[in-house]
Amino acid sequence: MGWLLLWCGIGLLWLATMVGCGWVLWRKGKALLRELEAQGRTLGDLITLLGELELPAERDDVARRSAGT
């Protein structure tokens, strides 16, 4: 019986953590959309900008390929 209560407690703690994280991400997402609207931009603009970013690993890969190594 003790193990069952322990696992139920762990499950409830995990569930509460997931709900809390989801709530925070939801609020941050809504704030981001409001900020984009205030700037006259859309979510598509943000996705386009993020797609144009080069990650450091990608730059190293391109440099290695162009150097022929």
CYANA upper distance limits for C-alpha pairs under 8 A (distance plus 0.5 A):
  1 MET  CA      5 LEU  CA      6.92
  2 GLY  CA      6 LEU  CA      6.70
  3 TRP  CA      7 TRP  CA      6.66
  4 LEU  CA      8 CYS  CA      6.59
  5 LEU  CA      9 GLY  CA      6.53
  6 LEU  CA     10 ILE  CA      6.72
  7 TRP  CA     11 GLY  CA      6.53
  8 CYS  CA     12 LEU  CA      6.60
  9 GLY  CA     13 LEU  CA      6.62
 10 ILE  CA     14 TRP  CA      6.63
 11 GLY  CA     15 LEU  CA      6.59
 12 LEU  CA     16 ALA  CA      6.56
 13 LEU  CA     17 THR  CA      6.68
 14 TRP  CA     18 MET  CA      6.77
 15 LEU  CA     19 VAL  CA      6.67
 16 ALA  CA     20 GLY  CA      6.54
 17 THR  CA     21 CYS  CA      6.61
 18 MET  CA     22 GLY  CA      6.52
 19 VAL  CA     23 TRP  CA      6.60
 20 GLY  CA     24 VAL  CA      6.80
 21 CYS  CA     25 LEU  CA      6.65
 22 GLY  CA     26 TRP  CA      6.52
 23 TRP  CA     27 ARG  CA      6.78
 24 VAL  CA     28 LYS  CA      6.67
 25 LEU  CA     29 GLY  CA      6.48
 26 TRP  CA     30 LYS  CA      6.73
 27 ARG  CA     31 ALA  CA      6.71
 28 LYS  CA     32 LEU  CA      6.64
 29 GLY  CA     33 LEU  CA      6.75
 30 LYS  CA     34 ARG  CA      6.74
 31 ALA  CA     35 GLU  CA      6.69
 32 LEU  CA     36 LEU  CA      6.68
 33 LEU  CA     37 GLU  CA      6.66
 33 LEU  CA     42 THR  CA      8.37
 33 LEU  CA     43 LEU  CA      7.67
 34 ARG  CA     38 ALA  CA      6.68
 35 GLU  CA     39 GLN  CA      6.88
 36 LEU  CA     40 GLY  CA      6.75
 36 LEU  CA     41 ARG  CA      5.55
 36 LEU  CA     42 THR  CA      6.60
 36 LEU  CA     43 LEU  CA      7.77
 37 GLU  CA     41 ARG  CA      6.07
 37 GLU  CA     42 THR  CA      7.06
 41 ARG  CA     45 ASP  CA      6.74
 41 ARG  CA     46 LEU  CA      8.27
 42 THR  CA     46 LEU  CA      7.27
 43 LEU  CA     47 ILE  CA      6.78
 44 GLY  CA     48 THR  CA      6.62
 45 ASP  CA     49 LEU  CA      6.75
 46 LEU  CA     50 LEU  CA      6.66
 47 ILE  CA     51 GLY  CA      6.56
 48 THR  CA     52 GLU  CA      6.89
 49 LEU  CA     53 LEU  CA      7.22
 54 GLU  CA     58 GLU  CA      6.77
 54 GLU  CA     59 ARG  CA      7.11
 55 LEU  CA     59 ARG  CA      6.97
 56 PRO  CA     60 ASP  CA      6.83
 57 ALA  CA     61 ASP  CA      6.71
 58 GLU  CA     62 VAL  CA      6.74
 59 ARG  CA     63 ALA  CA      6.64
 60 ASP  CA     64 ARG  CA      6.64
 61 ASP  CA     65 ARG  CA      6.73
 62 VAL  CA     66 SER  CA      6.66
 63 ALA  CA     67 ALA  CA      6.63
 64 ARG  CA     68 GLY  CA      6.67
 64 ARG  CA     69 THR  CA      6.03
 65 ARG  CA     69 THR  CA      6.71
